[in-house]
Each structure stands twice: as C-alpha cells, then as structure tokens.
Amino acid sequence: MIGVDIVKNERIKKAIDRFGDKFLNRIYTQRELSYCFSQRIPIPCLAARWACKEAVIKAFYTEFKILLRYKEIEILGNRGRPAQAVIHRENIKEILKDHEIIVSLSHEEDYSVAVAYIKKK
C-alpha cells in the first residue's frame, strides 16, 4: 500500500511560530527534533517529516485499518542514506513482523514531499 503527502514548508513554520514547543513536542520525537535542528535550515527537515508521517498514516490505515498518531511514527534521518520509519506502538510490532515500511522524502525551499510504501516481506 502507498501513501503520499506534500506540505508547504511555510505552513510548518507558521505552526512553530504560533504554537512553539507545544506543536513541536506533539508531532515530533526528541530524535527527530535533534536531527532537524542540527541542520542549517531546520524547517524543510521538519516539514519533510510531517509529510512523511502523513504518508505513513495514509498507507498504514489503508493497509491495516489502524489509525496511527504523529508521535507514534518516528522518521529517522541517515545523512546521505534513505530515511527510515519506525512505529512506536506495542501492538503494531506483531503486524509489522511480516511487512516493511519504505519511505522516501524530499524537500526544497517551498515544499516537502514524502511517499510511504508498505510491502509484505
């Protein structure tokens, strides 16, 4: 199953400007925040993770009829290598033992986009 999402980076910037840490801590894990804020310009990194979480939510719900929360999805960056999606929900580990989540995310000045693909191993 495939999920895709695109977000205007300015939308994430406005949410951070308006809600600050409350927004950041509701959506992102500490590792995601550390990774993105280590970047020269953190907003595209955060926006790409938002888009990726949305893509994972869509693919996961379509495949399993389970609605995940943003914080249950962690998008781990690997400089120069593909990102990884990790699901932090106890009852999901059994479901995912036979499946793999593949994600691809990209960002530029104005937009961030992501695709999530859930496939059987």
N, C-alpha and C positions, 0 to 999 in steps of 0.2 A: 504494500500500500504506500502511496505517495502523498505527502503534504507539502505545500509551498506557501511562502508568505513574503511580502515586501513591505517595508516601512520607510517613511521619510525620516531621515535622521533628525530633522528639526523637531519632529513630534516627541522623540525621546528626550531631546534637550529641554523642551518646554516642560515635560513632566518632571524632570530633575530640578529645573528652576523653580517650579511651583511647589513640589512636594519634598524635594531633597532626599535625605536619608530614608524617610518613610517609604518613598517609592522604591529606591534602590534596594533596600533590605526586604521589601515584599516580593520583589521579582527575581533578584539575583542572589546567588550563593556568595559566600566570602571569597572563595577561589576565583569566581568569575569577576568579582569586583577588583580583586588584587591584579588579575591579569589585565583587565581593560584599563585600569588606572595606571598601569605600568607602561602603557602605550603613549606615544607622543600626543595623539589626539584620541581621547577615550570614547567620545560619543559614537563614532561609527562602529567601534567594537561592541559597545553596549547595544546599539540598535541591531547589529547583526545577530547578537544573541537573543534579543527579543524576537526577531523574525524566525530564528531557528526554533525557539521554544514554541512559537505559534505553529510552525510547520510540523513539529513533533506531536503537538496536541492534536492537530487535524489527522495526521496519519494514524496515530495511536487509537483515536476514537473510532475512526473508520474501520480499522482492522479488528479491534478488541471490544469496542463499545464501552471503553473506560475513559473517563474524563480526568486528565492529569491537571495538576496545578503548576503554575510557573516555577515555584521553588522546588518542586519535585523533579524538575528537569535541570540538569547541570550540563552546560556546554563547555567542555574543556578545550582550551587552545593549546596547540602544539606548533609553535613558530616554525613556519616552513613546511608543516605537515598538515594533513586533514584534521579538522576538529572531531571531537567525539562527544556523543550524547550519553549521559549516564542518568538513569532513572533512580531516584531515591524514594522508593515506596516498597515496603516489605512484601506485600502480596504480589508484586509485579515480577519479582525475581523468578518465580516458577513459570510464569507466562513467557518470559524472555529467554529461558534456557534453550528454546528451540528457534529463537528469532534473533535477528541482528538489526540494529538501528544504524543506518548510514546517513550522515548529514554532510551537507555542503553549504557553506555560507560565503557571502561576498559583500563587500561594501565599497563605496566610493564617497565622494563629497556630499551628495544629497540623499542617496538611497542605500538601503541594505536589503539583501535578499537571502533567502535560505530555502533549501529543499531537504526534506527528510524522507527516507525510504526504509520501510520495514520489510525485511525479507526473511523467509524461512532458511535456517542453516542447512 
